Amino acid sequence: MSPSKRTSTVIMLLIFATTWINPPWPVEQALHSSLTLAGFALLWKFSRRGGLTDFDFLLIAVFLSVHSIAARWLYSNVPYDAWGQALFHFSIDQSFGWTRNHFDRLVHFLFGLCFTPGAISYLTSRRGLSVRLGFYIAVSAVMVTSLWYEWFEFAVAMILSSEDAESYNGQQGDMWDAHKDMLLATLGSLVWAWSALRAPSGGRRPHAGVEQ
């Protein structure tokens, strides 16, 4: 593992550990954090296989760190507006006229934005696909994974009480919450279309060896 990846890993794990200091909702946070831990494991696995650049690794580490923060406050309670007012004397919610906590929207957008480059790198360097085909598959994977996540949330909600289910899902009264989340993840992934579609149709990235 390169020094850059080691640094990203240490910072990511420190952020994760910090979010567990006196957690306000430990049970619900544990449910959300189970996915973060799965993300840690998969990132480590694919990094060991090779194919992820330092930039790819950093982006995924950023997403997992933000997800750790979101998990602590169950997405819908992240005090980002209070932080903005304390640091910059600026209210994001007031400026945009928001009455809903939109941190969950940010997380879903970042999922598509941060995972797509890594998926493209892995598919091109380890599977020999063209950049364009790798991009199409990466976007499709983001869309399908987002759907699976919404199904997972629905399944968890079915075994919880109504109050706990609302707290876990964080819909905040929006009946289209799942649809918007999936759309934002897709849009985050499509941000990389400008570079992927400019690549030659048969273009491939150099093969990356397994890192130790």
Phi and psi in degrees as GROMACS dihedral restraints (atoms count N, CA, C in turn):
[ dihedral_restraints ]
;  ai    aj    ak    al  type     phi  dphi    fc
    3     4     5     6     1   -70.4    20    10
    4     5     6     7     1   158.9    20    10
    6     7     8     9     1   -56.1    20    10
    7     8     9    10     1   -37.9    20    10
    9    10    11    12     1   -62.8    20    10
   10    11    12    13     1   -42.1    20    10
   12    13    14    15     1   -68.7    20    10
   13    14    15    16     1   -36.7    20    10
   15    16    17    18     1   -63.1    20    10
   16    17    18    19     1   -43.4    20    10
   18    19    20    21     1   -62.0    20    10
   19    20    21    22     1   -44.7    20    10
   21    22    23    24     1   -60.7    20    10
   22    23    24    25     1   -40.3    20    10
   24    25    26    27     1   -64.8    20    10
   25    26    27    28     1   -45.8    20    10
   27    28    29    30     1   -61.7    20    10
   28    29    30    31     1   -47.2    20    10
   30    31    32    33     1   -62.9    20    10
   31    32    33    34     1   -42.7    20    10
   33    34    35    36     1   -60.9    20    10
   34    35    36    37     1   -45.0    20    10
   36    37    38    39     1   -69.3    20    10
   37    38    39    40     1   -34.8    20    10
   39    40    41    42     1   -64.8    20    10
   40    41    42    43     1   -41.7    20    10
   42    43    44    45     1   -63.1    20    10
   43    44    45    46     1   -44.1    20    10
   45    46    47    48     1   -59.9    20    10
   46    47    48    49     1   -45.9    20    10
   48    49    50    51     1   -63.9    20    10
   49    50    51    52     1   -39.5    20    10
   51    52    53    54     1   -62.9    20    10
   52    53    54    55     1   -35.0    20    10
   54    55    56    57     1   -67.8    20    10
   55    56    57    58     1   -12.2    20    10
   57    58    59    60     1   -98.2    20    10
   58    59    60    61     1    10.9    20    10
   60    61    62    63     1   -81.3    20    10
   61    62    63    64     1   115.3    20    10
   63    64    65    66     1    46.9    20    10
   64    65    66    67     1    60.5    20    10
   66    67    68    69     1   -66.7    20    10
   67    68    69    70     1   134.2    20    10
   69    70    71    72     1   -71.9    20    10
   70    71    72    73     1   -28.2    20    10
   72    73    74    75     1  -133.7    20    10
   73    74    75    76     1    74.5    20    10
   75    76    77    78     1   -61.4    20    10
   76    77    78    79     1   -39.6    20    10
   78    79    80    81     1   -66.9    20    10
   79    80    81    82     1   -49.9    20    10
   81    82    83    84     1   -64.5    20    10
   82    83    84    85     1   -37.7    20    10
   84    85    86    87     1   -64.4    20    10
   85    86    87    88     1   -37.3    20    10
   87    88    89    90     1   -62.6    20    10
   88    89    90    91     1   -38.8    20    10
   90    91    92    93     1   -61.8    20    10
   91    92    93    94     1   -48.0    20    10
   93    94    95    96     1   -66.4    20    10
   94    95    96    97     1   -38.6    20    10
   96    97    98    99     1   -71.2    20    10
   97    98    99   100     1   -19.0    20    10
   99   100   101   102     1   -60.9    20    10
  100   101   102   103     1   -35.5    20    10
  102   103   104   105     1   -71.9    20    10
  103   104   105   106     1   -34.6    20    10
  105   106   107   108     1   -63.4    20    10
  106   107   108   109     1   -43.1    20    10
  108   109   110   111     1   -64.0    20    10
  109   110   111   112     1   -38.5    20    10
  111   112   113   114     1   -62.5    20    10
  112   113   114   115     1   -38.3    20    10
  114   115   116   117     1   -64.2    20    10
  115   116   117   118     1   -41.2    20    10
  117   118   119   120     1   -57.5    20    10
  118   119   120   121     1   -47.4    20    10
  120   121   122   123     1   -63.2    20    10
  121   122   123   124     1   -44.3    20    10
  123   124   125   126     1   -67.5    20    10
  124   125   126   127     1   -37.8    20    10
  126   127   128   129     1   -62.8    20    10
  127   128   129   130     1   -44.1    20    10
  129   130   131   132     1   -63.4    20    10
  130   131   132   133     1   -43.4    20    10
  132   133   134   135     1   -61.5    20    10
  133   134   135   136     1   -50.7    20    10
  135   136   137   138     1   -71.9    20    10
  136   137   138   139     1   -28.7    20    10
  138   139   140   141     1   -67.7    20    10
  139   140   141   142     1   -38.7    20    10
  141   142   143   144     1   -66.4    20    10
  142   143   144   145     1   -32.7    20    10
  144   145   146   147     1   -71.7    20    10
  145   146   147   148     1   -22.7    20    10
  147   148   149   150     1    92.1    20    10
  148   149   150   151     1   166.2    20    10
  150   151   152   153     1   108.8    20    10
  151   152   153   154     1   -17.8    20    10
  153   154   155   156     1  -101.3    20    10
  154   155   156   157     1   126.1    20    10
  156   157   158   159     1   -77.1    20    10
  157   158   159   160     1   169.2    20    10
  159   160   161   162     1   -59.5    20    10
  160   161   162   163     1   -37.5    20    10
  162   163   164   165     1   -66.7    20    10
  163   164   165   166     1   -43.2    20    10
  165   166   167   168     1   -58.5    20    10
  166   167   168   169     1   -46.3    20    10
  168   169   170   171     1   -62.1    20    10
  169   170   171   172     1   -44.1    20    10
  171   172   173   174     1   -60.4    20    10
  172   173   174   175     1   -44.7    20    10
  174   175   176   177     1   -60.8    20    10
  175   176   177   178     1   -44.1    20    10
  177   178   179   180     1   -66.9    20    10
  178   179   180   181     1   -37.8    20    10
  180   181   182   183     1   -63.4    20    10
  181   182   183   184     1   -38.3    20    10
  183   184   185   186     1   -61.9    20    10
  184   185   186   187     1   -45.7    20    10
  186   187   188   189     1   -61.3    20    10
  187   188   189   190     1   -47.2    20    10
  189   190   191   192     1   -63.9    20    10
  190   191   192   193     1   -33.5    20    10
  192   193   194   195     1   -67.2    20    10
  193   194   195   196     1   -44.6    20    10
  195   196   197   198     1   -64.8    20    10
  196   197   198   199     1   -38.4    20    10
  198   199   200   201     1   -64.1    20    10
  199   200   201   202     1   -36.1    20    10
  201   202   203   204     1   -62.2    20    10
  202   203   204   205     1   -42.0    20    10
  204   205   206   207     1   -64.9    20    10
  205   206   207   208     1   -43.5    20    10
  207   208   209   210     1   -62.2    20    10
  208   209   210   211     1   -39.0    20    10
  210   211   212   213     1   -64.0    20    10
  211   212   213   214     1   -36.3    20    10
  213   214   215   216     1   -61.1    20    10
  214   215   216   217     1   -41.8    20    10
  216   217   218   219     1  -103.8    20    10
  217   218   219   220     1    17.5    20    10
  219   220   221   222     1    54.8    20    10
  220   221   222   223     1    38.6    20    10
  222   223   224   225     1    64.8    20    10
  223   224   225   226     1   -63.4    20    10
  225   226   227   228     1   -76.4    20    10
  226   227   228   229     1    -3.3    20    10
  228   229   230   231     1  -116.1    20    10
  229   230   231   232     1     8.8    20    10
  231   232   233   234     1   -64.0    20    10
  232   233   234   235     1   121.7    20    10
  234   235   236   237     1   -81.8    20    10
  235   236   237   238     1    51.0    20    10
  237   238   239   240     1   -64.1    20    10
  238   239   240   241     1   -34.2    20    10
  240   241   242   243     1   -69.0    20    10
  241   242   243   244     1   -39.4    20    10
  243   244   245   246     1   -64.9    20    10
  244   245   246   247     1   -38.3    20    10
  246   247   248   249     1   -63.4    20    10
  247   248   249   250     1   -42.9    20    10
  249   250   251   252     1   -62.1    20    10
  250   251   252   253     1   -40.9    20    10
  252   253   254   255     1   -69.2    20    10
  253   254   255   256     1   -38.3    20    10
  255   256   257   258     1   -69.5    20    10
  256   257   258   259     1   -38.3    20    10
  258   259   260   261     1   -88.4    20    10
  259   260   261   262     1   -38.8    20    10
  261   262   263   264     1  -123.4    20    10
  262   263   264   265     1     2.6    20    10
  264   265   266   267     1    54.1    20    10
  265   266   267   268     1    42.9    20    10
  267   268   269   270     1  -138.8    20    10
  268   269   270   271     1   128.0    20    10
  270   271   272   273     1  -100.7    20    10
  271   272   273   274     1   112.4    20    10
  273   274   275   276     1   -65.2    20    10
  274   275   276   277     1   -45.8    20    10
  276   277   278   279     1   -60.9    20    10
  277   278   279   280     1   -44.6    20    10
  279   280   281   282     1   -66.7    20    10
  280   281   282   283     1   -38.4    20    10
  282   283   284   285     1   -64.8    20    10
  283   284   285   286     1   -36.8    20    10
  285   286   287   288     1   -99.5    20    10
  286   287   288   289     1    -0.8    20    10
  288   289   290   291     1    70.4    20    10
  289   290   291   292     1    29.3    20    10
  291   292   293   294     1   -81.4    20    10
  292   293   294   295     1   138.5    20    10
  294   295   296   297     1  -113.6    20    10
  295   296   297   298     1     1.5    20    10
  297   298   299   300     1  -120.5    20    10
  298   299   300   301     1   146.3    20    10
  300   301   302   303     1   -76.9    20    10
  301   302   303   304     1   118.8    20    10
  303   304   305   306     1  -102.4    20    10
  304   305   306   307     1    15.8    20    10
  306   307   308   309     1   -63.7    20    10
  307   308   309   310     1   -33.2    20    10
  309   310   311   312     1   -64.2    20    10
  310   311   312   313     1   -34.3    20    10
  312   313   314   315     1   -63.6    20    10
  313   314   315   316     1   -40.9    20    10
  315   316   317   318     1   -60.5    20    10
  316   317   318   319     1   -43.4    20    10
  318   319   320   321     1   -62.4    20    10
  319   320   321   322     1   -43.6    20    10
  321   322   323   324     1   -66.5    20    10
  322   323   324   325     1   -39.0    20    10
  324   325   326   327     1   -63.3    20    10
  325   326   327   328     1   -43.4    20    10
  327   328   329   330     1   -65.3    20    10
  328   329   330   331     1   -29.5    20    10
  330   331   332   333     1   -57.7    20    10
  331   332   333   334     1   -51.3    20    10
  333   334   335   336     1   -66.3    20    10
  334   335   336   337     1   -41.3    20    10
  336   337   338   339     1   -65.5    20    10
  337   338   339   340     1   -40.9    20    10
  339   340   341   342     1   -88.4    20    10
  340   341   342   343     1   -26.0    20    10
  342   343   344   345     1   -90.6    20    10
  343   344   345   346     1   -26.3    20    10
  345   346   347   348     1   -60.7    20    10
  346   347   348   349     1   -47.8    20    10
  348   349   350   351     1   -58.8    20    10
  349   350   351   352     1   -40.3    20    10
  351   352   353   354     1   -64.9    20    10
  352   353   354   355     1   -40.0    20    10
  354   355   356   357     1   -64.4    20    10
  355   356   357   358     1   -41.8    20    10
  357   358   359   360     1   -63.3    20    10
  358   359   360   361     1   -45.2    20    10
  360   361   362   363     1   -59.8    20    10
  361   362   363   364     1   -44.6    20    10
  363   364   365   366     1   -65.0    20    10
  364   365   366   367     1   -44.5    20    10
  366   367   368   369     1   -67.6    20    10
  367   368   369   370     1   -33.8    20    10
  369   370   371   372     1   -81.7    20    10
  370   371   372   373     1   -41.6    20    10
  372   373   374   375     1   -84.2    20    10
  373   374   375   376     1   -32.5    20    10
  375   376   377   378     1  -102.3    20    10
  376   377   378   379     1   -25.1    20    10
  378   379   380   381     1  -110.6    20    10
  379   380   381   382     1    -4.7    20    10
  381   382   383   384     1    73.8    20    10
  382   383   384   385     1    19.3    20    10
  384   385   386   387     1   -83.1    20    10
  385   386   387   388     1   159.2    20    10
  387   388   389   390     1   -71.9    20    10
  388   389   390   391     1   160.5    20    10
  390   391   392   393     1   -61.8    20    10
  391   392   393   394     1   -41.1    20    10
  393   394   395   396     1   -63.3    20    10
  394   395   396   397     1   -47.7    20    10
  396   397   398   399     1   -65.2    20    10
  397   398   399   400     1   -38.8    20    10
  399   400   401   402     1   -60.5    20    10
  400   401   402   403     1   -38.7    20    10
  402   403   404   405     1   -64.9    20    10
  403   404   405   406     1   -46.3    20    10
  405   406   407   408     1   -60.0    20    10
  406   407   408   409     1   -42.7    20    10
  408   409   410   411     1   -68.4    20    10
  409   410   411   412     1   -39.2    20    10
  411   412   413   414     1   -62.4    20    10
  412   413   414   415     1   -44.8    20    10
  414   415   416   417     1   -63.1    20    10
  415   416   417   418     1   -43.1    20    10
  417   418   419   420     1   -61.7    20    10
  418   419   420   421     1   -40.2    20    10
  420   421   422   423     1   -64.9    20    10
  421   422   423   424     1   -39.7    20    10
  423   424   425   426     1   -62.8    20    10
  424   425   426   427     1   -42.9    20    10
  426   427   428   429     1   -64.6    20    10
  427   428   429   430     1   -45.5    20    10
  429   430   431   432     1   -67.1    20    10
  430   431   432   433     1   -42.7    20    10
  432   433   434   435     1   -63.2    20    10
  433   434   435   436     1   -37.6    20    10
  435   436   437   438     1   -63.0    20    10
  436   437   438   439     1   -40.2    20    10
  438   439   440   441     1   -64.4    20    10
  439   440   441   442     1   -45.4    20    10
  441   442   443   444     1   -59.6    20    10
  442   443   444   445     1   -39.7    20    10
  444   445   446   447     1   -62.9    20    10
  445   446   447   448     1   -42.0    20    10
  447   448   449   450     1   -65.3    20    10
  448   449   450   451     1   -36.4    20    10
  450   451   452   453     1   -64.4    20    10
  451   452   453   454     1   -40.3    20    10
  453   454   455   456     1   -61.9    20    10
  454   455   456   457     1   -45.2    20    10
  456   457   458   459     1   -60.3    20    10
  457   458   459   460     1   -41.6    20    10
  459   460   461   462     1   -62.9    20    10
  460   461   462   463     1   -43.0    20    10
  462   463   464   465     1   -63.9    20    10
  463   464   465   466     1   -42.2    20    10
  465   466   467   468     1   -64.2    20    10
  466   467   468   469     1   -42.2    20    10
  468   469   470   471     1   -62.1    20    10
  469   470   471   472     1   -31.3    20    10
  471   472   473   474     1   -67.6    20    10
  472   473   474   475     1   -23.7    20    10
  474   475   476   477     1  -101.3    20    10
  475   476   477   478     1    -0.7    20    10
  477   478   479   480     1  -102.9    20    10
  478   479   480   481     1   165.0    20    10
  480   481   482   483     1   -68.6    20    10
  481   482   483   484     1   164.3    20    10
  483   484   485   486     1   -58.2    20    10
  484   485   486   487     1   -42.1    20    10
  486   487   488   489     1   -66.9    20    10
  487   488   489   490     1   -44.4    20    10
  489   490   491   492     1   -68.4    20    10
  490   491   492   493     1   -35.4    20    10
  492   493   494   495     1   -64.1    20    10
  493   494   495   496     1   -42.7    20    10
  495   496   497   498     1   -65.7    20    10
  496   497   498   499     1   -39.0    20    10
  498   499   500   501     1   -65.2    20    10
  499   500   501   502     1   -39.6    20    10
  501   502   503   504     1   -73.0    20    10
  502   503   504   505     1   -47.4    20    10
  504   505   506   507     1   -73.6    20    10
  505   506   507   508     1   -34.0    20    10
  507   508   509   510     1    65.4    20    10
  508   509   510   511     1    35.8    20    10
  510   511   512   513     1   -67.2    20    10
  511   512   513   514     1   -28.4    20    10
  513   514   515   516     1    55.5    20    10
  514   515   516   517     1    38.8    20    10
  516   517   518   519     1    80.4    20    10
  517   518   519   520     1     4.5    20    10
  519   520   521   522     1   -94.9    20    10
  520   521   522   523     1   109.9    20    10
  522   523   524   525     1   -69.0    20    10
  523   524   525   526     1   -17.7    20    10
  525   526   527   528     1  -100.9    20    10
  526   527   528   529     1    17.8    20    10
  528   529   530   531     1   -56.3    20    10
  529   530   531   532     1   -48.9    20    10
  531   532   533   534     1   -62.8    20    10
  532   533   534   535     1   -40.3    20    10
  534   535   536   537     1   -64.5    20    10
  535   536   537   538     1   -43.3    20    10
  537   538   539   540     1   -66.4    20    10
  538   539   540   541     1   -38.7    20    10
  540   541   542   543     1   -62.3    20    10
  541   542   543   544     1   -45.2    20    10
  543   544   545   546     1   -65.4    20    10
  544   545   546   547     1   -38.1    20    10
  546   547   548   549     1   -64.0    20    10
  547   548   549   550     1   -43.3    20    10
  549   550   551   552     1   -65.5    20    10
  550   551   552   553     1   -38.1    20    10
  552   553   554   555     1   -62.3    20    10
  553   554   555   556     1   -41.5    20    10
  555   556   557   558     1   -64.3    20    10
  556   557   558   559     1   -43.7    20    10
  558   559   560   561     1   -63.2    20    10
  559   560   561   562     1   -38.9    20    10
  561   562   563   564     1   -61.0    20    10
  562   563   564   565     1   -39.9    20    10
  564   565   566   567     1   -66.9    20    10
  565   566   567   568     1   -39.3    20    10
  567   568   569   570     1   -70.9    20    10
  568   569   570   571     1   -12.1    20    10
  570   571   572   573     1   -56.0    20    10
  571   572   573   574     1   -31.4    20    10
  573   574   575   576     1   -85.2    20    10
  574   575   576   577     1     3.3    20    10
  576   577   578   579     1   -61.3    20    10
  577   578   579   580     1   -37.4    20    10
  579   580   581   582     1   -59.4    20    10
  580   581   582   583     1   -36.0    20    10
  582   583   584   585     1   -88.7    20    10
  583   584   585   586     1   -38.0    20    10
  585   586   587   588     1   -67.6    20    10
  586   587   588   589     1   -41.5    20    10
  588   589   590   591     1   -78.4    20    10
  589   590   591   592     1   -12.6    20    10
  591   592   593   594     1   -82.2    20    10
  592   593   594   595     1   -15.2    20    10
  594   595   596   597     1   -70.7    20    10
  595   596   597   598     1   148.8    20    10
  597   598   599   600     1   -55.7    20    10
  598   599   600   601     1   145.7    20    10
  600   601   602   603     1   -58.1    20    10
  601   602   603   604     1   -28.8    20    10
  603   604   605   606     1  -105.2    20    10
  604   605   606   607     1     8.4    20    10
  606   607   608   609     1   -66.6    20    10
  607   608   609   610     1   138.9    20    10
  609   610   611   612     1  -132.6    20    10
  610   611   612   613     1   150.9    20    10
  612   613   614   615     1   -85.1    20    10
  613   614   615   616     1   155.8    20    10
  615   616   617   618     1   -59.5    20    10
  616   617   618   619     1   147.2    20    10
  618   619   620   621     1   -65.6    20    10
  619   620   621   622     1   135.4    20    10
  621   622   623   624     1  -106.0    20    10
  622   623   624   625     1   128.2    20    10
  624   625   626   627     1   -76.7    20    10
  625   626   627   628     1   163.9    20    10
  627   628   629   630     1   -70.8    20    10
  628   629   630   631     1   131.0    20    10
  630   631   632   633     1   -89.3    20    10
  631   632   633   634     1   148.8    20    10
